[in-house]
Amino acid sequence: NTQLDIMVDLAGSRTGCLGARMTGGGFGGCAIAPVEESRAVEIASWVASEYESATGLEPELFSTRAANGTALA
């Protein structure tokens, strides 16, 4: 498994994660995992810890919210 596969597998295995996948063709090493808001901090903390244990690398995790997209004000 590549490091990105490990990240996706870890995130996708958690209860409260609605799915996980690589984004951007892997060039930037990014994955996205929509999660239940009430579990976001718990899932991110667990994934970061498990990823570092599995790879020896400290991941950067970002939390964001979905939006309706762009609009004219």
N, C-alpha and C positions, 0 to 999 in steps of 0.2 A: 504493500500500500504506500502511496505517496503521502506526504504530510497533509496535503489538502484532503485526500480521501479519509484520513484519520479524523480530521476536524469534522467533516460531514458525518461520518459514522458516529462519532461521539455525540454530536448535537442531536442527530436524528433518533438516537436511542433513548432520549429522556422523555418521560411523561411530561406533557405540556408543550412539547415541541411539535409543531404541525407539519414538519418536513424540513429537509435541509438539502442544499445542493451547491455545487461549485458555480461561480459566476465569472464572466469575463474570460472564459477559455483557459483559466488557470495561470495566465501570465502574471497577474498581480497576486496570485495566491489568496483569492477571496472566496468566501462561501457566505450564503445567506440562510438564516434559519428563523422563520416566523415562530414565535412562541407566545403562549398565554401570558398576558401582562403580569398577572399575579405571581408567575413563576420565573420571570425574566432574570432577576438578580441571582436566584438560586441556580438556574441552569447555566448562566454565564460563568459563575464561579466554579461550578463543577467541571464544565467543559475546559476552562482554562487550566485547572489543576490536572485533570486527566491528560490533556494534550501535552502539557509540559513533562509529565511523567513518561508519556509514551515516546516523545521526540527529543526531549532535552532542550526544547525551544520554548520561550515565553511568548504566547500569542498576544496580539492586540485585538480586543473585542470592542465593538461599537454598538451602542443601543440607539435605536431610532424608532420612529413611528411612521406608518403608512400615511400618505396624504392624498387628497383628491387630485393632485397635479397642479399645473399652472392655471392661473386665471387672471383676468383683467380686474384691477381694483376699481 
